[in-house]
Amino acid sequence: MHARDTSRVTATDPDGHEHTVHVTGAGARRQLHCDSCDWTRAAQFLPWLKAEEHLAETHRAAAGTGHPDPGTAPASGT
């Protein structure tokens, strides 16, 4: 059995609160989970983009503004 791949997308809202969406799984079986609001979603394609959209729409947080982390996916366009 293979270990599950895990990464995360972190963003900071205008009030300075950090929000994190974890991306787990591999291939077409990825799962997204937001630490801030317990939002979860299965994502077959572009899971990091869907995580960024959740952070922007729900928490008004811009991805790529959180603390850099080796397990963090880069923001769109980088």
Secondary structure per residue as TSV (DSSP state, phi and psi in degrees):
chain	resnum	aa	ss	phi	psi
A	1	M	-	360.0	135.0
A	2	H	-	-85.3	147.5
A	3	A	-	-69.5	146.3
A	4	R	-	-78.2	137.7
A	5	D	-	-76.8	138.7
A	6	T	E	-135.5	135.0
A	7	S	E	-145.9	179.9
A	8	R	E	-151.7	156.8
A	9	V	E	-118.2	124.1
A	10	T	E	-118.2	140.8
A	11	A	E	-147.4	158.6
A	12	T	E	-117.4	134.2
A	13	D	-	-84.3	173.2
A	14	P	T	-60.5	-22.8
A	15	D	T	-86.2	-0.9
A	16	G	S	91.2	5.4
A	17	H	-	-82.3	135.1
A	18	E	E	-90.8	136.7
A	19	H	E	-124.2	140.6
A	20	T	E	-131.2	131.7
A	21	V	E	-112.3	122.4
A	22	H	E	-89.7	137.3
A	23	V	E	-112.9	116.8
A	24	T	E	-121.9	161.4
A	25	G	E	99.5	-177.6
A	26	A	E	-143.2	153.5
A	27	G	T	60.8	-131.2
A	28	A	T	-83.6	0.6
A	29	R	E	-112.3	66.9
A	30	R	E	-103.3	146.2
A	31	Q	E	-125.9	135.7
A	32	L	E	-108.0	141.1
A	33	H	E	-145.3	125.3
A	34	C	E	-92.7	126.0
A	35	D	T	-66.8	-31.0
A	36	S	T	-75.2	-39.0
A	37	C	T	-129.2	7.9
A	38	D	-	62.0	20.3
A	39	W	-	-66.0	134.9
A	40	T	E	-133.2	151.9
A	41	R	E	-161.4	141.8
A	42	A	E	-82.9	141.5
A	43	A	E	-140.0	114.3
A	44	Q	S	-83.4	-39.4
A	45	F	S	-122.1	142.9
A	46	L	-	49.7	54.1
A	47	P	H	-62.3	-34.5
A	48	W	H	-70.1	-36.0
A	49	L	H	-64.8	-42.0
A	50	K	H	-64.9	-36.0
A	51	A	H	-64.7	-44.5
A	52	E	H	-62.3	-41.1
A	53	E	H	-62.9	-41.6
A	54	H	H	-61.4	-46.4
A	55	L	H	-61.0	-41.8
A	56	A	H	-70.3	-45.6
A	57	E	H	-76.6	-41.6
A	58	T	H	-88.1	-40.3
A	59	H	H	-110.3	0.9
A	60	R	-	53.2	37.9
A	61	A	-	-109.9	136.6
A	62	A	E	-92.6	121.3
A	63	A	E	-63.8	147.2
A	64	G	T	89.4	-0.5
A	65	T	-	-101.8	-4.8
A	66	G	S	-80.7	-173.9
A	67	H	-	-73.0	136.3
A	68	P	-	-63.9	142.5
A	69	D	-	-148.0	138.1
A	70	P	T	-58.4	-26.8
A	71	G	T	-90.6	7.6
A	72	T	B	-94.0	133.4
A	73	A	-	-71.6	145.0
A	74	P	-	-69.2	153.9
A	75	A	-	-68.1	159.2
A	76	S	T	-58.7	142.2
A	77	G	T	83.5	5.4
A	78	T	-	-115.8	360.0
